[in-house]
Amino acid sequence: MSKPVESLAPLDGEICIEASQLRPGVYVRLPVPWLEHQFLFNSFVIADEDQVRQVAALKLPRLFCDVTRCKVPPLPRPQTPVVPDKADEEEKAHLAALAAKLMAEKRERTQVMSAMRGRLDKAQKHYGSAAKAVGGAIKSFDLDPKESVRQVTKVSQDSTAALLADPDSALVLIAEKARDDGSAAHSLSVMTLTLLLGKQARLPDEALCALGIGALLHDIGKAGIKTAILRNSARNKHEESVYQTHCRLGYESALRAGNLSQSMLDAVLHHHERYDGSGFPDCLEGDATPLSARVVAIANRFDNLANPMDYRQALSPSEALSRMWTKEQKAYDTVLLQLFIRAMGVYPPGSIVQLTDGRVGAVVASAPTGSPLSPQVMIYAPEVARQQAIIIDLAREDSIKIEKPLRLQDRPNDELDYLLPRRKLNWFHMEAER
C-alpha cells in the first residue's frame, strides 16, 4: 500500500530535501493534503523560479524528491542552516497574490471535478440498473421471451432517447464490471457502441432503437453453448463449429419471441458475418449482410478486442481501433468502420495515456466535438484514494495535453489496478454538462 500523500515519511525511491535545494527541473512532492496548497498536484516538476519561491513560501519543514523523475538534480544541501531571506513587502505581496489566484483557480477546478464526478456516478448508476435488467432478460429469454423483449426494448428506448436528446453527451468508461457472468456487460457495451455508430451514420430514430435491441440480444444463443467452450480462446475445430451455432440458436430463440423486427433478427443471426465472406453462419459477402448486422459486427469485434476472455490479451481502445483498420479492414463495411473510428475519437474512453507533464492517466470520458484531442482523464495518483481520484478535463487546460497513448501490456499492475479496476472496460453514455 502506498503511504498517504500527507505522510512525513518518504515514499519508495524518494529522498528528503529542503526548499533551498529546489530549482527549475527538480521533481518535488509536498507532504500536505491536496487542498492545503495552491498547486494542481501534490508532486510535480518545478517549472520556474516563481514556483521555487512559492514552494519555499509554504514553509514546510521537509519536502520529498524522486531523483529519477527530475530533469536536473536538486541543489546540494547547504553546509550551514539557511537563514530565510526577509523578502521585501513587494515580494511578499506578489507571492500572496499569486497563491490566492492559484487557490481560486484550484477551487474552481475542484468544483468542475466534483460536477464531473457526479455525472460519472449518475452514469454508473444508470448503467447498473440497465445491466441488471439486461442480465435478467438474457437469462430468462427462453422461459419468457416476450417479457425479456419488453425489458431490453425499454433499455434500448431509454438509451436511444438519452443519446438523441443530448447531442453533447459523452461516451464514458464504466470501470466496474456488472455483477453477472459478463453477458450483460458485453451486451450493454455492444448496444452503446452500436448506437454511437448508428447515430454517426445518421440513421433514423426508429432504426436506432431497433439496432439497440438487436445488439442487446445478439448473443442470446450462447445460452445453449457450454461455458467451457465459450471461455476457451483456443478452441479446436469441433469446439469452434459448436461455438458458431450460437448465431442460429439465438436467431431461433428470437424468432420464437414473435415480436422482433427483421433488422433485430438479422443482428442476432448475422453479427459474425464478414464483409469479405469469411464469417459465419452463411459466409455472406459485402452488402448481402444486412445493415443492422454490419453495424453490430463492428461494435461486437471492438468490445471483444478490448475485453477478451484472457485480460492479458486485451488491447487498449486505441490499439483495438488500429487493429481493425490496419489488419482487419476487409472484414467490415469500410464506410461504417470509418464512421465508428470517427465516433470513438482519437483517444476513446479506456485508453491509457501519457500527458505532457509526464503523468499517466485513463481517459474516462470522450472529448467534445470542438476539441477532439482533449478528453477527460483520470490521473494515476496512488497517494489519492481512487474514489477521490483527480480527473482533468483537458478541454479546460491550456498547459496539459496528451503526449501519446500507452500499451496496456507495458503498464505496471499497480497502475492498471488503480485506473482500470478488474481490467474490464464497459461503455455507456453520460449527460453533458449543464
N, C-alpha and C positions, 0 to 999 in steps of 0.2 A: 504493500500500500504506500502511495506517495504521502509525504508529510503535507499538512495543510500549508497554504501559502503564508499564513501568519507565523509559522514556525520560526523560532530563532535559531534553529539548527540548519546547517547547510544540507541541501538535497544531494543525492548521489552525483558526484562529479563537480560539485561546487566548492569554491573557496570563499573565505570571509575576507572582505576588503573594506576600506574606508572611503568616504566621499572624496578625500584628497587624491585617491588613486584613479578617479574617473577621468575619462577623456572621450571625445567622439570615437565611436567604433568599439567601445567596451560593452559587453553584454552584462546587464545588471538585473538582479531580482530584488524587489522591495518587500521586506518581511512584514507587511502590514495588510489589512483587509483591502479589497479592491476599491471600496467606496471611500477609503480614507486618504486617497491621493488623487491627483488630477490626471494621471496618465491613463491611456486606453488599456494597457496591460500591466500586470504586476512585474513582468520581466520583459526586457526589450534591449535593443542595441542603442546606445546613446547616439543621437543624431547630430547634435551640435553643442557648442559651449553654453547656449541658453539652457539646454536640458541638464548639463552638468551643474549649473548654478541652481536650477530648480530642485534637483535631487538633493543637493547639499543643503538647500533651504529647508528641507523636511526635517533635518537634524536627527536622522535616525542613528541609533548607536552602532549599528552594523548594517552592511549590505552584503549581498552574495553574488558571486560571479562564476559562470561556467566558461572557463577559458577557451574551450573547444568551439564555443559559439561566438567568440569575439572576432572582430575584424582586425583589431590591434590589441595587444595585451594591456592589462591595467598598468598604470604607472607604478614605480617602486614605492613601497611603503616608506614614509618619511622616517629618518633616523630619530628625530625628536618629535614629540607631540606637536601637531599643528594647532596654532592659536587661531581661532576663527577670525577672519577679517571683519572689521567693523565697517560693513558696507554702508556707503552714504545713504541718505534718505531717498535720493532719487533711485538708486539701485533697489532698495527695499521696496519702494513703491512699484517699480517695474515688475519685480518678481511676484509681488502680491496681486497685481492686476492680471498678470499672465496666469497665475494659478487660479484666480477667480474665473477668468474667461474659460480656461480649460475645464474647470469643475462644472461650469454651467453647461458646456458642450457635452460633458460626460453625463450629467443628469438628463439632458435631452436624449442622448443616445440610450440611456438606461430605460427611459420611458418608451422609446421606439422598440427596444429589445423586448420589453415586457409585453407590449401590444402584439409584437410578432410571435412571441412565445404563446400568448393567449390564443392567437389564430391557429397556431400549430396544435395546441392542446385541443381546440374545438374540432379541428380536422381529425385528430386522433380518436376522439370520442365518436364522431360520425362514422369513421372507419370501423371502429369496434362494433358498433350497432349493426352496420352493414355486413361485417364478417360473420357475426352471429346468425343473422337472417339467412345469408347465403349458405353457410355451413349446414344449417338445419335443412334448408331446401334441397341441397345436393344429397344429403344422407337419406332423406325420406322421399326422394323423387319417385322411385318405383312403387312405393306404398300409396302415395297420394300425389300424383303428378300435377293435377290441376292446382292444388294448394301450393305446391313448390313453384309452379309457373307464376302464380299470383305474387308470391314473395319476391322472386327475382325480378319480376316486372316492376314492382314498386321500387326496388333498389335502383334499377336502370332508369326509371322515370325520374326519381329524385335526383340522381346523379346528372342526368341529361339536363333537367330543368336548372339545376345549380350551375352547370357549365355554361348554358346559354344565357342565363340571367346575369351572369357575372363575367363579362368578356375578359376582365383583367385578373381572373382567378389564377392562382399559381399551382403548378404541379408540385406536390410536396412528397418528401420522403417520410414514410411511416416506418420507423426503425424497430418497432416491436412486432414480432410475429403474432398472428392471430392464434388464439388458444384452440387449435384444432390440428388435424393431420397435415395441414398445408394446402389442402384443396381449395378452401375458401379464400385464403390469402392469394394464391395463384390466380384464381378466377376473378377476384376483385381487381388485382393489378392488371390483368389482361383486359378487363372491362374498361378501366380507367384509361389505359393506353390506346385501346380501340376507339373510345370516344374522342380522345385527343386527336387521333389521326383522322377520324371521321369529320370532326369539326374543321380541321385544317383543309380537308378535301371539300369543304363547304357542302356536305350532304344535308338534305332536309331534316328538320327536327324529328319527324316520324321515323325516318330511316336510321337516325342516330339511336333512338330508343330501341329499335329492333336490333341494331348492331350490339347494343349493350346487353340485351337479353341473350342473344346468341353467344356472346363472349362469356357470360356468366355460366352458361350451360355447356360450353364447348367440350368439357372433359367428363361429362356425366357417365360416359361409357366405361370409364376406368373403374367404376364400382364393381364391374364384373371381372376385373383382372386381379390376379394375386398380387399382394403387396410386394412380395419378393421380386416379382418381375418388374413392377413399376419402379422400384428403387434401385434396380440393377442398371448401372450405366454402361455395362459391358455385356449386354445380352447376346446369347448365341442365336443362331439362325431360327431355331424353333421358338425361343422366347420372343424374338423380335416379331415373328409372324403372329404370335398370340397378342403381343402389345398392340400391333397395328389394328387388331379387331376392335379396339375401343372406339374408333370413329363410327363404325357401322352399328355397334352395340348402342352407343349413345344416340345415334340417329333413330334407331328403332324405338328406344325408350321415349325420345322426344316426340316421335310420330304418334305413339300411343296416348300422349297427353291430349292430343286432338285440338289444341288451341294455340299452336305456334305457327307463325307465318313461314313461307318458303325460305325467306332470307335467313331466318333464325335456324331452320333445319339445315340449310346449306352450311352455315358456320360450324354446326356440330359435325356434319359429315365430312366436310372438305377442308378443315383448317390445317391439315397436314399435306395438302396438295402443294406442288411447287410449280412455279411459272415455266420451268424448263422440262416439266413432265416427270421429274424424278421422285415425286411424292407419292402418297397413298391416301385413300384406298384405290382410286381409279386412274392414277397416273395422268391426270388431266394436264393439258398444256395451255399456257397463255390465258386469254380471256375466257376459255372454256370453264375455268374455275370461277364460280360466282363471286361477285364483288364482295359480299359480306365475308366470305371465307378468305379472300385475298387480304382483306384488312386484318382479320383476326389472326391469320397466319403470321403476319409481321409482329403484331403485339405479343403473340404467344412465343415466338422464337426469341424475341428480345428478353422477355422475362426468364425464359429457360437458360439463356446465356448468363444472365446476371444472378440467377438463383438455381444453379444445378443441384442435383442430389448431394454431391460432394462439394461443400462450400469452398474447399481448397482449389477447386477448378473454376471458381467464379471469376467472371470478367467484370471490370468496372463498367458502369453505363457507357462511358465514352469508348471503352475498348469494345463493348458489345456492338455499338453502332458502327465502329470502324470495321469489325469483323464482317458484319452483314453487308456493308457497302463494298469492301475490297475483295472479300473472299467468297461471298455468298450471293452477290447481286443477281446472278442469273436465276436464282431460285424464287425471286419475288418480283412483283409488278414494280418496275423501276420508278414509275411516276409516284406510286404510293410510298415507296421506300424513301424517295427524296422528300416527300411531304412529312413523313414520320421523323426523319432526321431534323428537318427544319422545326417541327413542333417540339421535339425534345430539347432543342437548344444546344449550344456549344458545350455547356457543362451541365448535363442532366442531374437532377437530384440523385444522390447516392454516390456521385463522383468524389474521389479523394483528390484534393488539390493542394498545391503549394502556393502560398501568397508571396508577394514581392518583399515582404518583411521577413521571409524565411519560415513563417508559421505554416502548420499543416491543418487542414480542416476538411469537413464533409459538406458538400452542397446539400442543403436541406429544403430549398425552395427555388423554383426556376426563376430566371432573370426576366425583368419586364421587357416588353417588346422594344421599347426605345433604348434599352441598354442590354443587349444580348450577351455581353461579356461580364455582366455584374449580377450574379445570383446572390442568394442569401446563404451564408456559410457559418457552420458551427465550428468553432476553434477548438483544436485539441489542447486542453489545459488541464492536465491531471490533478493539479492542485485545486481545481474548482470542481465541485460536485456536478455530475452531468445534468442533474435537474436544474441547475443554475448556470449551465454552460453559456459561454459568451457566443452570441450569434450576431454576425455583422452583415448588414445589408450593403453590399459593395456598391450599389447604385447611389448610395448616400455618402460614400467615402471617396475623397479625392486622392488620398495618399496611399491607399492599399488596393492592389488589384491581384488577379490570379496570374501567377507566373507560368504554371504548367500543371496538367493533370498528372496523377501518380498511379502506378500499377498497384492493385491490391496485394499481389503476391510479394511486393517489395517492402511492404509496411510491417512494422513490428506488431505483435499480437496485442500489447497493451494499448496501442494507439487505435487499432481496429475495434477492440472491445469497448472503448470509450465512444468512438464515432459511429460505429455500426454494430450495436448490440446484437448478439446472436447471429451476426453475419447475414441477416435477412433483409433484403430490400423489397419494400412494398411501396406502391404509389397510390396517391389519392389527390383530391383537389382541395385547395384552401381558398377561402374567400379573399378578395383583395382588401387592401387597407381602406378604411372608411374615414 
